[in-house]
Amino acid sequence: MLTYAELKKSPRKFVSFTSLTPAEFGLLLLAFERAYLKKYPVSQTKTGSTRQRKAGAGRKGSLASIEEKLLFALVYQKSYPLQSVVGELFGMGQSQANEWIHTLLPILKQALDDLGYEPERDPKKFKQQEQDRSDAVASIIDGTERRRQRPKQAEKQTLHYSGKKKIHSDKNVVIATVKKKRVSFLSQTYPGKVHDKHVADIENIFYPEHICLHKDTGFQGYEPKVRKTYQPKKSRARKN
């Protein structure tokens, strides 16, 4: 069973499971605990009724500590496994894993928002959001895909099939800063077949003019109103 006490002993494994170092986890934990206690005060049960006995009494659950709760949320977000799989990892059934997912993900979202790490979702507000951030000067735009269950309908199968990844997927376009690796923008979700540049065109993102935007060949011809755009060129094949 995956536990915080054991996982933190191996920093490399900790990063692979959560995408965070133990130090970064500790910083997020403070905001996560504040958001959790605000939503679920110690004096009340999860249903909102007054607690009849001291918090923590009775049988200990799989996610008894706030560290275990945050670890559960991060592992699920990092790998996006089946609920039955994440349940096995944390010693619980599928139905209980489903309940914890719906309980903890909004808390994690609120904690990231409180720390200023929640990416902007509105393309028209992106300019105002990043205007005064110095780390936004050098930013990268890229498309990300995540595997999804193969749709049963033939039309949806074609729409969600990514020829690039050879999988059925959903796609988002993200913008991240080069220096701090902060995800500053997250687009709406599109079927995997939609091209990266087409997603960016649909989103119509409003950029701060001081940004230098790095892009790959998936954004060939995408030239938003920014200070400068950079795109790597393929090296010519060497002749023997």
Secondary structure, DSSP 8 states (H G I E B T S, - for coil): ---HHHHTT-HHHHHHHHSS-HHHHHHHHHHHHHHHHHHS-TTB-TTS-B-SS-TT-SS--TT-SHHHHHHHHHHHHHH---HHHHHHHTT--HHHHHHHHHHHHHHHHHHHHHTT-S-B--TTTHHHHHTT-GGGGEEEEEEEEEE----SSHHHHHHHEETTTTEEEEEEEEEEETTT--EEEE---EETTS-HHHHHHHHT----TT-EEE--GGGTT---SSSEEE----------
